[in-house]
């Protein structure tokens, strides 16, 4: 697509945007009566207009029915997670049996790694990207220590080549092959939170399986951002939060994926009563009988208010579809990259460290500004842009296709350029 550095071009793109209608289904952040440019959906998505109604309906049913709401409410609480299954499966490219919604992201990753990180003999190592989100680093370290192994020896990180910021897929695959029979688990983000790089989940999974290892992924910055085909790619397990691109409330519930080949009942896991056969759940008998598929990893009854917020957002995703969102996202992010290069052409020191290949990035561009990156970020904030600063030197900008516009991208460019000119 040929971009133009004009407001008219941006407005024309918005008029032709088939996803534009969904912007009105979100509350836009404001300050002093002015609508802000919200480019932080990679950290916390905006609130859908219908979220309040969905939550209020559950509050009303709780008020009217009390405990009987488990079966008498308009969306029975006992089986509430079933309402999310089909939509979640479509979102991540899975079969309904392979997904469930429960807990939060870090807890789910721990529960899944209990099942899928099973070090034995010389097969003890976990491979992950360097610079993974700190929570993932803590999870992996504690899992290794739990098995009385040494994180210094049994956690292997793939590091970018000298002078580069992002990882090369061939380097990841080469490291997997090098570890061979020592590799127990390849565990990567779907999208690196800092650089915005999208990893080749299919290739990593295939390479890990070739060595006899498992492949698992943290999809916190991936679900609702880029299309996924977890079943077809053969991923063993994955988990994601719902509050970033999925707009499902701060600290919202998490989703999990477990490939159907692991649906067998003797899969090692930590058990809870909501993972027990729901036909016998209230018989209160000893002996855990797991649900079929991913539901067997459930522990406790569903947090209904959080589930309601998630359902409200998933209904929007189900109507628009990831294909349409991805199509717009590629254009929106491409336009942003084009305008940043316009600033570069004027001699200002600004660099995008996110890959320029659309297949290797989602909605986020990570920008490094020197030498006054923090001051530039503060200027953006002062002038109505909600973005994200990550130490030591990155401004993360994420124009989200569900509710952001091409005109907002252009306005962001104008504010950014003015900030450079003012601070120069």
Long-range contacts (C-beta under 8 A, 24 or more apart in sequence): 1-331, 1-334, 3-334, 3-335, 3-338, 3-339, 5-338, 5-339, 5-342, 5-413, 6-410, 7-407, 7-410, 9-406, 9-410, 10-335, 10-405, 10-406, 10-407, 10-409, 10-410, 11-406, 11-407, 13-331, 13-335, 13-406, 14-405, 14-406, 14-407, 17-328, 17-405, 17-406, 18-324, 18-328, 19-320, 19-324, 19-325, 19-328, 19-401, 19-402, 20-405, 22-316, 22-319, 22-320, 22-402, 22-403, 23-402, 23-403, 23-404, 23-405, 24-49, 25-49, 25-50, 25-316, 25-403, 26-247, 26-402, 26-403, 28-403, 29-386, 31-384, 34-384, 36-384, 36-385, 36-386, 37-384, 37-385, 37-386, 37-408, 37-411, 37-412, 37-415, 38-386, 38-403, 38-404, 39-385, 39-386, 39-387, 39-397, 39-398, 39-399, 39-400, 39-404, 39-408, 39-412, 40-386, 40-387, 40-388, 40-396, 40-398, 41-244, 41-245, 41-247, 41-363, 41-398, 41-400, 41-402, 41-403, 41-404, 42-193, 42-221, 42-225, 42-244, 42-245, 42-363, 42-364, 42-388, 42-396, 42-398, 42-400, 43-244, 43-388, 43-396, 43-398, 44-243, 44-244, 44-250, 45-224, 45-243, 45-244, 45-245, 45-246, 45-247, 45-248, 45-313, 45-400, 45-402, 46-247, 46-403, 47-247, 47-249, 48-247, 48-312, 48-313, 48-316, 50-312, 50-315, 50-316, 51-249, 51-308, 51-309, 51-312, 51-313, 53-312, 54-308, 54-309, 54-311, 54-312, 55-305, 55-308, 55-309, 55-312, 57-308, 58-304, 58-305, 58-308, 59-305, 75-308, 75-311, 77-301, 77-302, 77-304, 78-278, 78-301, 79-278, 80-302, 80-304, 80-307, 81-295, 81-298, 81-302, 81-307, 83-307, 83-311, 84-255, 84-307, 84-310, 84-311, 84-314, 87-311, 87-314, 87-315, 87-317, 87-318, 88-255, 88-314, 90-318, 91-223, 91-224, 91-228, 91-314, 91-317, 91-322, 92-219, 92-223, 92-228, 92-230, 92-238, 92-240, 92-255, 92-257, 93-227, 93-228, 93-229, 93-230, 93-231, 93-232, 93-233, 94-230, 94-231, 94-257, 95-231, 95-260, 97-260, 97-263, 97-292, 97-293, 97-294, 98-230, 98-231, 98-257, 98-258, 98-259, 98-260, 98-293, 98-294, 99-255, 99-256, 99-257, 99-294, 100-255, 100-256, 100-293, 100-294, 100-295, 100-297, 100-298, 101-242, 101-253, 101-254, 101-255, 101-256, 101-302, 101-307, 101-310, 102-253, 102-254, 102-256, 102-274, 102-297, 102-298, 102-299, 102-300, 102-302, 103-253, 103-254, 103-299, 103-300, 104-241, 104-251, 104-253, 104-254, 105-135, 105-218, 105-220, 105-239, 105-240, 105-241, 105-254, 106-135, 106-139, 107-254, 108-239, 108-254, 108-256, 108-297, 109-136, 109-139, 109-216, 109-218, 109-239, 110-139, 110-142, 110-143, 111-269, 111-270, 111-297, 111-299, 112-216, 112-237, 112-239, 112-256, 112-258, 112-297, 113-139, 113-140, 113-143, 113-185, 113-187, 113-216, 114-268, 114-269, 114-270, 115-237, 115-258, 115-262, 115-267, 115-268, 115-269, 115-297, 116-185, 116-214, 116-216, 116-236, 116-237, 117-143, 117-147, 117-184, 117-185, 117-187, 117-214, 118-184, 118-268, 119-147, 119-149, 119-154, 119-184, 120-184, 122-181, 122-182, 123-181, 123-182, 123-183, 123-184, 123-212, 123-213, 124-149, 124-154, 124-182, 124-184, 125-153, 125-154, 125-155, 125-156, 125-179, 125-182, 125-183, 125-184, 125-185, 126-154, 126-155, 126-156, 126-184, 126-185, 126-186, 126-187, 127-156, 127-157, 127-158, 127-172, 127-175, 127-176, 127-179, 127-183, 127-185, 127-186, 127-187, 127-208, 128-155, 128-156, 128-157, 128-158, 128-186, 128-187, 128-188, 129-157, 129-158, 129-167, 129-172, 129-188, 129-189, 129-192, 129-199, 130-157, 130-158, 130-159, 130-160, 130-167, 131-192, 131-194, 131-195, 132-188, 132-189, 132-192, 132-218, 133-189, 133-193, 133-218, 133-220, 136-187, 136-189, 136-218, 140-187, 165-195, 165-353, 166-192, 166-195, 166-197, 166-353, 166-354, 166-355, 166-360, 167-197, 167-199, 169-199, 169-200, 169-203, 169-204, 172-199, 172-200, 172-203, 172-204, 172-207, 173-203, 173-204, 173-207, 176-204, 176-207, 176-208, 176-210, 176-211, 176-213, 177-207, 177-210, 177-211, 179-211, 179-213, 180-211, 181-211, 181-212, 183-208, 183-211, 183-212, 183-213, 184-213, 184-214, 185-213, 185-214, 185-215, 185-216, 186-213, 186-214, 186-215, 186-216, 187-215, 187-216, 187-217, 187-218, 188-217, 188-218, 189-217, 189-218, 189-219, 189-220, 189-221, 189-222, 190-217, 190-218, 190-219, 190-220, 190-221, 190-222, 190-223, 190-226, 190-228, 190-238, 190-240, 191-219, 191-221, 191-222, 191-225, 191-226, 191-361, 191-362, 191-364, 192-221, 193-220, 193-221, 193-390, 194-366, 194-390, 194-394, 194-396, 195-353, 195-354, 195-366, 196-221, 196-353, 196-354, 196-355, 196-361, 196-362, 196-364, 196-365, 196-366, 196-396, 197-354, 197-355, 197-360, 197-361, 198-222, 198-226, 198-355, 198-359, 198-360, 198-361, 198-362, 201-228, 201-230, 201-233, 201-235, 202-229, 202-232, 202-233, 202-234, 205-233, 205-234, 205-235, 205-236, 206-234, 209-234, 220-244, 221-245, 221-362, 221-364, 222-362, 223-255, 224-317, 224-322, 224-325, 225-329, 225-362, 225-363, 225-364, 226-322, 226-326, 226-329, 226-362, 227-322, 227-323, 227-326, 228-322, 230-257, 230-259, 231-259, 231-260, 234-259, 235-259, 236-262, 237-262, 242-310, 242-313, 245-363, 245-400, 245-402, 246-310, 246-313, 246-314, 246-317, 247-313, 247-316, 247-402, 248-306, 248-309, 248-310, 248-312, 248-313, 248-314, 249-306, 249-309, 249-310, 252-306, 252-309, 252-310, 253-302, 253-303, 253-306, 253-307, 253-310, 256-294, 256-297, 257-294, 258-293, 258-294, 258-297, 260-293, 263-292, 263-293, 263-296, 265-289, 265-290, 265-296, 267-296, 269-296, 269-297, 270-299, 271-299, 272-298, 272-299, 272-300, 273-299, 273-300, 274-298, 274-299, 274-300, 274-301, 274-302, 275-299, 316-402, 320-402, 325-401, 325-402, 326-401, 328-401, 329-362, 329-363, 329-399, 329-400, 329-401, 330-358, 331-406, 332-363, 332-399, 332-401, 332-404, 332-406, 332-409, 333-358, 333-361, 333-362, 333-363, 333-364, 333-365, 333-399, 334-358, 335-406, 335-409, 335-410, 336-365, 336-397, 336-399, 336-409, 336-412, 336-413, 337-365, 339-409, 339-410, 339-412, 339-413, 340-365, 340-367, 340-413, 340-416, 342-413, 342-417, 343-413, 343-416, 343-417, 343-420, 346-417, 346-420, 348-420, 348-424, 350-420, 353-394, 363-398, 363-399, 363-400, 363-401, 364-396, 364-397, 364-398, 365-396, 365-397, 365-398, 366-390, 366-394, 366-395, 366-396, 366-397, 367-394, 367-395, 367-396, 367-397, 368-393, 368-394, 368-395, 369-393, 369-395, 372-423, 375-423, 376-416, 376-419, 376-420, 376-423, 379-415, 379-419, 379-422, 379-423, 380-412, 380-415, 380-416, 380-419, 383-415, 383-418, 383-419, 384-415, 385-412, 385-415
